[in-house]
């Protein structure tokens, strides 16, 4: 059996885990372009030389993945 003294326990720090969100610093812009048939498409544009390039690229990627998942879910529902 071991005895823990109060002075030994006080050094432990409390940890708090949270997501860090850098709100408002994204430099992703959205443009509307038309293809050869005249259909409008929204395109997300990121600057390669941006300080926030990696986070911008990640946010565009997440957006594209979630859009495709929504489309697949709609197709699955329509097929039933």
PyMOL commands that set and color helices and strands:
alter all, ss='L'
color gray80, all
select helices_A, chain A and resi 6-9+53-79
alter helices_A, ss='H'
color red, helices_A
select strands_A, chain A and resi 29-34+40-45
alter strands_A, ss='S'
color yellow, strands_A
deselect
rebuild
show_as cartoon
